């Protein structure tokens, strides 16, 4: 057996024996903590209902799946159309898509390091040599030198450093995939909330205009009574002041409504001067009857931000393996074969063959502590990512808990506001009759007007809160991205340890 054959056999055996060796921790997906939950006490199955638009009773259904296009449950063609435009044209979503493609291509590029690199080198030169260097008293040449050879280099991934780097980049691509899902969820939720807010402001403006008309009519009556001697000048001035105050509340509402139009335009990828044609009314939105309540064990699977944080922990875990492998021997095999000579026509001659084969081993001995501190930094980065993951989980559960409380609280508040509005309207009508009969002062009537005005606005705001709370719940539970039909999702349901894995910090000084 020749030396060349022996070296090749030894290298092949080394690869086969150590192919499965990967230093560093093996990542395991964290489990949901057993004590995780939303509220300390059992939630009511039904929310409070009242006989008004947006006051319908809603039922919380345990483990009800969430549709990928959850906003269609509001039964608003205008809302569906605007979200479709936003998904096509919003720059934030396009940027997230490009970032995902970049991360995936980086991972694919790193996978190439597991294969040999093969390069073709062709050179041509004209030379003249000093004969003294060859032991003769004359120059040699000039002559042509032409070479063509194929060189092969292969870095043996004996300790898995390259594979850990690929693992890290794949985890980063997974992180970007869930960042994209989070952007998608945020965009659709923001469009829904902006549409609800526009509908609310539109209703508040209409209510304020009604109140202005009511107060204007009342002022005319007072002025007539004053002219006939049946009312005081003070009463007229008080009514004028109240009317002016109500009119002053209208421009801020109109400003907010215009700003919501600008927001809707930008969310749909347009400039503010090209506002969408869709307009929204609370009366055109339908409150979903059944609301999902995902099991706590499923929330960590559904929330894109949690899955993104998990991928970051995975990437940081793999980087510990990369840093550890850098402290160990690096083995490289090289080889080259080609032909050389003064004429291309003689390249086929065996005498013109050129070849080389070699192997190299580099064992780091002293790098001033660089490799050690790089490993420590990788461990610290893992600890930071693991802590951030736990914080993301806690925040996600808080989001759901806050939204569930808001659903019940705002449903009760709407019922109370509707009752308050009805009572204040009855009180206003009675006060008007009593004032015309001279039974009460104008100050009492003015107080009744103010009470009704505020109660009317409160009802509109409470109605909008019901729709906003519903959208917030879908967002808090993950938005049903796993049921989307416009993209292909990798559905996983793996489970791992209860918390992100702990990493040993045992080190060897290098």
Beta strands, then each sheet from edge to edge (+ up, - down):
strand 1: 59-62
strand 2: 117-129
strand 3: 140-156
strand 4: 290-293
strand 5: 330-341
strand 6: 353-362
sheet 1: 1+ 4+
sheet 2: 2+ 3- 5+ 6-
end
